[in-house]
Amino acid sequence: MNPTTLIWIPLLPLLAAIVAGLGGRWVGRHGAHLVTIAAVAVSCVLSLGVLKAIYFAGVPAFDGTVYTWLVSDGMRMQVGFLVDRLTTLMMVVVTFVSLCVHVYTIGYMRDDPGYTRFFSYISLFTFSMLMLVMSNNFMQLFFGWEAVGVVSYLLIGFWYTRPSAIFANLKAFLVNRIGDFGFVLGIAGIAYFTHSLNYTDAFTAAPHIAQALIPLAAATSVNALTLICVCLFIGAMGKSAQVPLHVWLPDSMEGPTPISALIHAATMVTAGIFMVARMSPLFEYSEGALSFVLLIGSITALFMGLLGVVNNDIKRVIAYSTLSQLGYMTVALGVSAYSAAMFHLMTHAFFKALLFLAAGSVIMGMHHEQDMRRMGGLAKYMPITAITCWIGALALIGTPFFAGFYSKDAIIEAVGESHRMFAPFAHFCVLAGVFVTALYTFRMLFMTFHGPERFRDAPAPDDVHGHDAHQEPGHEHGGIPHESPWVVTLPLIALAIPSVVIGALTVGPVLFGDYFGKSIFVLPANDVVTKVGEEFGDWLPAALHGFLTLPFALALAGAITAWVFFLWRPALADAAARRLGWLRSLLDHKYYFDWFNENVIARLTRGIGMVLWKGGDQGLIDGALVNGTAATVGWFGGVVRRVQSGYLYSYAFWMMIGLAVMLGWFLFQAPP
């Protein structure tokens, strides 16, 4: 495989970002979107060519160094690419979704004064993600990891005049730093045991590291590989928003809708899932780390989905859906079903990007209103948006024949086949999550596209806690809803097609075939995907059988519940909320994670900082060491200054006193 072609895939979005960002005044708005879209489109075409070469033509995977940055104590820090079937899948998904978002942005951000800056940011975001997924060493992986975080910080706070946006991007940045600290420790552990940052060396040494112990105390030690894998996964918890490091993701909705789609569909939040799948040769030798992954994913899959049931901001409902679906992927990783996690990552990228962009189309049609309580009956005003949103919703809940069905059901069955610790709890969570997913998804559909036209009524009361009733800047509220322009609806149609067909077309080779080959390593005792595949016939009988399974019954029950409570008899929802006031309060406060972070962790951190500042910096360093030393020198100088009087008789007197002392000392020391 030609390395030059591989270099151009991430390099083109980078160059386009530089042109749009630094040369925006010269190229103008039209030139900015033209150059960035063209660059991402070429990268997408090249990625498809790489996929064709590796999978269909049988070209061997590429694993090589492009540039050596430095060598320190024998450890080489390099820029290199590992392009195999796992990487290629991510490259195609990232570039295709990014291309759709770029085109969509033309219509969505057309009136924004930061138009060229936004295109520069999203192109730079694409470059960062491509560098992450194409890396063959931990240094480049960490570079892409941090670059994605920095650009997401810029994008979430794109409307920097809004205090809520600045708070959200700072929150995302700080929470991800917590995860990144664990990530760095994991990489440091790899470097300590292998004296290398290359994936190949780490994977080869995995069985050896699994036998090593790291002492934590005089009589306590922990398995080295387990500790390393847990640290790496803590990094994934930050990027992929797993409990308790999930709190930044819903608030990131303060950014423009296109970046919400890009962050939550195929790029930033899936980086952690991809990383764990890439590190499967390490995680497979650590039963403890995989159990930890399984537990965290289970909690996220169920309990984050419940938050979508009570939220009224259309974007935040989809954001909580993303949290839940990331939990499903993490559960798959925890039971060693890495291929199922990556398959769901791929299908989820299409239908979740579709849902976000459809939500953005609704927001545009509603003159930048986001509160679903002020919507209703939009299907007749926005038919293309409504149809494509329904397609994304049906894929999300796992309706047979849609893309999400094949990937989601595979995860549920894989968890059912697993005997790992926490597997029964995980199986309950993913099954209950099916009902919850259908409930909040159809609630969103019914409140937005069907029922009475509430946008003609008086404004809905502000939310009790003021977190889900706001508008994106750009237009004032008012007027009759309207369908979005073609630059917005075209990406919706482009994403709706794979949301329907991609699962059926790829479930055989990608999930149950040999698509991933050696890209993913699974020990024979942990291979639950093969057990699930033994009962898989083809996409058609699998979909037909899906109508008879428990997940479909749960999804149907969720849809019917949403219809009863939010379309047929909305008063029942209000009555249930009053009767279950304690539960509603718990969900409204998002399980009090934000309260705990702000009132306990933040205050404790500020308190510790205040003690260190007042006692350490001002008291000890400035007071005792710096000012205290100066005061001591000044005092001593004052004493000495009294001796230096300037009078001759004074000096003669002190000389006589000194001579007498010296003579007395000599006489005292002389022998008798």
Salt bridges, closest charged atoms under 4 A:
ASP84 OD2 - ARG278 NH1 2.85
ASP111 OD2 - ARG110 NE 3.89
ASP111 OD2 - HIS475 NE2 3.16
GLU146 OE1 - ARG177 NH2 3.16
ASP180 OD2 - ARG177 NH2 2.31
ASP180 OD1 - LYS239 NZ 3.75
ASP251 OD2 - LYS171 NZ 2.67
ASP251 OD1 - ARG316 NH1 3.26
GLU254 OE1 - ARG162 NH2 2.89
GLU254 OE2 - ARG316 NH2 3.41
GLU254 OE2 - HIS470 NE2 3.99
GLU287 OE2 - ARG420 NE 2.75
ASP313 OD2 - HIS470 ND1 3.40
GLU369 OE1 - ARG374 NH1 3.10
GLU369 OE1 - HIS477 ND1 3.83
ASP371 OD2 - ARG373 NH2 2.76
GLU453 OE2 - LYS380 NZ 3.02
GLU453 OE1 - ARG456 NE 2.59
ASP463 OD2 - HIS467 ND1 3.28
GLU472 OE2 - LYS315 NZ 2.59
ASP588 OD2 - ARG584 NE 2.95
ASP594 OD1 - LYS171 NZ 2.79
ASP594 OD2 - LYS590 NZ 3.04
